[in-house]
């Protein structure tokens, strides 16, 4: 069977062109650092640390000045530190994210350099930086990127212990330390994944068992407990029952029940992963398709593949699924691709790359016939109109890169990396162009321009996390919405912060103005409950409305 390589490895050292792509990859997390905060997660994880700085309470996270205990505090501490040093802004909110993304790219280059070769390590970093989901989560704030980076460092140190037992003296405690940081980023998975993965590696590869001594160094668990336990013990002391909420409700119930309304089919991540890996999907599939026979002979590749299977399998069995959860797979798959491409890849992966590229290019050319209403109507959905040029430019860049890689192996790394980074840059442009529909910034500015002492802000049917970030004020009452505030809603002391339709029907309030944000599809209901005569002003901001009483 004819075989091919996506690119040629002419030696252990990276070429000059590869170093250029590596430098661009390291700069890419800083692109678009200050674009408006996107609802929901991006704005939420910028607002919680802002309140941390304002209140001076660095122990209990707050959202809308209410206790918010769904996630551990490490991200909040990093962002709050950025605010303290540089002031509060979108750019300073994302600065720690960009730095963590770069740490991940450097860590992967380091891991690949000693596990394989410097060229493989640098290639893996370029692949990771230009993969769709990693690029996106380097610019959109969630705890998944911090978790991914610290899990990468944890697994790198574990592999160092197993493959070079003489280094276990320092690599073992370092693995526990980074696992503790991962735990403070998102919780129990930081312990579950490395434990299961390491156990499987020791079972499959007896020659690595000598490295277990470094991992069992008593200093390691002591470091882990010293880093993790103080915050949890303090929170339990401040908020009795917190440990039950955090571990039982936020972990076990989230995993085994549909309590949090994030259920998706078992194959959800089998769809998300190939899409998020673009433009590297054909190469990744070819790397994974080598199968157990190859991995028995090459335990390094087997370790990377096993990690990927473990993480995908775990989240696929969970009742709570979000596309961002799968990110911890990406660094290991990127390194597996870089390693596998030292050897010829099957011809079907070349054909798949060409087919995907041709399909995307065909979609661009056939756009007017596939979406005639979007092209012909002047009153088409404004967000679709704003995003249209970026979407088709991204499809053109991605399709060209994939098709070119499918036609010829020469310079395929450059073509695919350039395509991936170009798509990322276009996505950032799309965020800015569509910010009026994706961000609550303009709505919040409208409130700030008219807000006077004693006025109030209500939210009906939705909570816009960007409102307190951009106004610097709390949403005084949340009506017909719970979301992430379910923990705070249990506290009787917060009863006046939550309400129902009667609170809207009772507007206006004597002696104060009330600003109410709500989904635009609820406009008629708001007007019918309050009566137009009570309305002092109304404006639409993308998918949301803002009424003043």
Helices and strands as residue ranges (DSSP letters): E 3-4, H 16-28, H 41-55, E 62-63, E 66-67, H 74-86, H 90-115, H 118-129, H 132-137, H 143-163, G 165-167, H 168-186, H 189-204, G 206-211, H 212-215, H 218-238, H 242-243, I 244-253, H 254-256, H 268-277, H 281-288, H 291-297, H 299-316, G 323-329, H 330-340, E 345-346, H 347-365, H 367-370, H 372-376, H 382-407, H 412-433, H 435-438, H 441-450, E 456-460, H 465-471, E 477-479, G 483-485, H 486-489, G 492-497, E 498-499, H 501-505, E 514-519, G 520-522, H 523-530, G 532-534, E 537-541, E 544-548
